[in-house]
C-alpha cells in the first residue's frame, strides 16, 4: 500500500530524553527531505498536496520541534536553539545528510541549521521566509493581532488574512488550502500551547532584529520561493535572501501571499522536484 | 525522422511583400511558441538546447524580424514597429493564437505585442528583459562598447562579457553556450548588418526612456526569468516586470547574467514547459 500524508502514522523518537513526534512518507534510502514548520503549526498544518507531491520522489519527514504539538519539552525563544533541536532530531533518526525545506519560521531555522551544521545539509528550500534582520519580520506580533481581529470580525480562519491575498483568487485558494488541511481526520496531532506560541514569537522577533551578514558563507544550493504579496514575511525578504545567498534560485508566484507554495502547489512541487534533482 | 534545431531547414514566408526567414521544429497542431530574438541575433543565435527542449512539447518557431539576418526590409527604430512586424509575420504563417518567448530586445517586442494584440497571445515568457523606462536599459550603447573593448583585449567573444558573469561558473557556461551555437554548420543564416544594429540600439534606447504604466493592463500569464547579475538589462528590471504585470511568475537563476536561461538551460526548459502546461 502506498502511504499518503493523510494516512501516514504519527511516530515518535527519543531525542536526548525528549519525545519528538514525526510522520514520514515516500521511498526510503535516498537523502531525506526534512520539513521545518511555521509559527503555530503542528504536523496537521502541512498541505497534503505539497507533502505528497514531494514524496513522489523523496523520503519526506515532517516533525514537531521541541515543545510543539505532540513533541515534549519547552520551545526555546531563539531560532538558533530551535536549529540545535532540529539537528538533534535529525541525528536521532540516524540521518547524516538531509535536504531541508523550511516554511516561514522554519525557513529561519533552516538557515541557522545550514550555518551550524553545513555538512549535514545538501540542498535547502526556503519558502515564505527571510534573512535575519529582514524588513518587517520583527512586526510579527502586530501582524498577527491585526489578522486575528479581521478573522474574528469576518468569521474566517486567520490564515485567510495571513497566508493569502485578499483578491478573489487568493481567498478561493485559502478555502481550498483549509479544506485540504481537514482531509486527515484520524491520529491528529495536539495543538500548540500558548506558551509555545509566545516563545516562537519571541524567537521571530529576535530574528527580525538579527544580522544576515554571515549568510554569504552558506554555499548550499537554495531555492527561495514566495508569493509576490506576503504580509507576514514581506516578499522583499525573498529577493534579499536570493541576493545574499551565493547559490540561490528565486521563484515568486503571482497574486499570492505567505502561503504561495500552497496556493500554487502544483507549480511549486514541480519546481521543487526539479531543484532537488538538478 | 525527428528534426532538431540543428538540422531544421531555413524557410521563408512572404509578409506583405517582404521575405521573412524562420525555422520551425516540434509537433504541429497545438498553440505554437514564437521566439523573439535579441539585439544582433539571427536564427543561429538561439541555444539549441533551449529550442530543442521547448520543442519536446511545443511547435516552436524561430524567426528573423524585418531587416534582420536573412529577412528582407529595413529594421525599424522602435519596439512598437518591431511588434507590428512580428504580428504580421505570425499572421502570414496563419496562426491565430500563439505563445511568445522574448529574450532581451525580444522581450520588449513581446510586451508590445501583448499590448497591441492581446487576443493573439496566450502566454508569455520574458527572459533577460525589462519594462519600458527600466533602470539601465537606455545605457545599452555604453555597455556594448565596454564589452567589445574587453572582448578585444581578452581575445574573447563579447558574449563572455555581456551574457555571463565573470565568475568561473559564468565563464565556463559562456564557453559551453558559444560551442553549442557552432553545432549547426550548414544552411546558416546571414549576419545582421551594421544598419540593423544601429536601428535596434535606437529602439532599445527609446524603450529605456519609455513608460511602463500600461503594463498593468497585460492580463496574460507571464513567466519572467533572468540571471541574478545581468549587466545588459539589470536584473532589478525582472523584479519590476513581475511587480507590474498582474499575472507574472518570477524566476531568478544564481551566479548568472543576461544569458541565465542559456547557462541554466535544463532548469529553464523544465520551468518553461511547466509554465506553458499549467
Interface residues (C-beta under 8 A of the other chain):
Chain A: X221 X228 X239 X242 X243 X245 X246 X247 X248 X249 X250 X251 X252 X253 X254 X255 X266 X267 X270 X271 X274 X275 X278
Chain B: X221 X228 X239 X242 X243 X245 X246 X247 X248 X249 X250 X251 X252 X253 X254 X255 X266 X267 X270 X271 X274 X275 X278
